[in-house]
Structures are given as C-alpha cells and as structure tokens.
Amino acid sequence: MPRLLTVACIVYCFIHASFASAKGERFGVTGAYYDFTSTAEEGESGENQSIRWGLVHTRPIDDNSARWRWWFGLNYFADSIPAPQNGVYQEVTNYEFRVLPQYAIPVASWLTPYVGAGISLAYSEYSERWHVDADEFKYGTQLPDNNAFEASLLLNAGMVIKMGSNPDAHLQIAPQATLIVPVNDGLGGVEFSLSFLF
C-alpha cells in the first residue's frame, strides 16, 4: 500500500503542476520521518519511528502579502507499536489532515525560512492489540480493535529553497520539523519532513 500511495502522490503532483499560479499556489508530495508515541486505555503503550507519506497544497492567505500562507497536508502511514514491559502491543494505520498557517521570513530570493502553528485531525485504526508481560511476550486473549478520531496541535518550522528563476514554474524544496501535541489520547511526537512543491 505505501508504494501505491507514493506512485499516486507523484502522479498527482505532475498532473497539477501546471495549475500552480504566480501568486504562490503550489501542489506537492511529502515524505517524513515520524518519531511517535501512543496511548492505550488498557495500559501503557509504546513508541516507534515510521515513514509517513502525503500530499501537500499551499496557497497565500492574503494575495497582497507574500509572507502568510496556508499549508494543507493529507498524510498516511501504517506501522506496529512495540509494547513496553507489561504494556500493550498495537498496530496502527493513520490518516491525517493538517492545516497550518505559516509566516515567512524573507532572507534571499532563493531561501525563505518560516514558522507556523496549526491543527491536525486524524483517523487511526488500532489492530492486533495484545497485553505483553515483563519479557514483552504477548499473553491472554487479543484485545478488541480500536478506531479513533484524534486531534493534535502543531508547531512547525522550516524553510523553502527555490530551484529555478521562473516565478510561475520553479520547484520548491521544503525541509521542516513539526512538533505534534495530542489534544485527546492519540499519536504525538516529532516529525522531520521533506516536501517537493511544484
């Protein structure tokens, strides 16, 4: 599934690249290293690192100001969550939509740092859930699956590196770091991502 999603993301970007406007509207793809922790009602759950894939759309908040823009992201990942001793093992599939207003700090024509703060709304499916003992072996009966809607606060910092001189058709490379703070029980952690905007 992740490979199919990656191909779909790349095709999506090439299809929409010609529709980017001179006013800063962009479409793209993103890949992220996500170091996350999780929660479980039945006991302590663990943490893991995973790769998250997604689609990105950016557009200016104010057409008269190039410093503010919206960052919309649609992300996906699936992985296991190893349990701590006497904790709960889970496997998770996560679909996330995020909205981030970002403020740019002009430095050079080709480099623009930015900061942002926003929200994340996600749907997570937790399956293959088991209690584990002090030796981290599964025991007892399998716990019921758990599907949850999760909300998080986002704090974000990164930069845009512009490749090319044409304002209507240049490639933007955007490395960034995002702190994800759960509002209700759910996934949270730190994400380091690299996005390509067309």
Secondary structure, DSSP 8 states (H G I E B T S, - for coil): -HHHHHHHHHHHHHHHGGG--TTS-EEEEEEEEEEEE---TTS-B-EEEEEEEEEEEEEEEETTEEEEEEEEEEEEEEEEE---TTSEEEEEEEEEEEEEEEEE---BTTEEEEEEEEEEEEEEEEEEEEEE-TT--EEEEEE--EEEEEEEEEEEEEEEEEESS-TTT-EEEEEEEEEEEESSSS-EEEEEEEEEE-
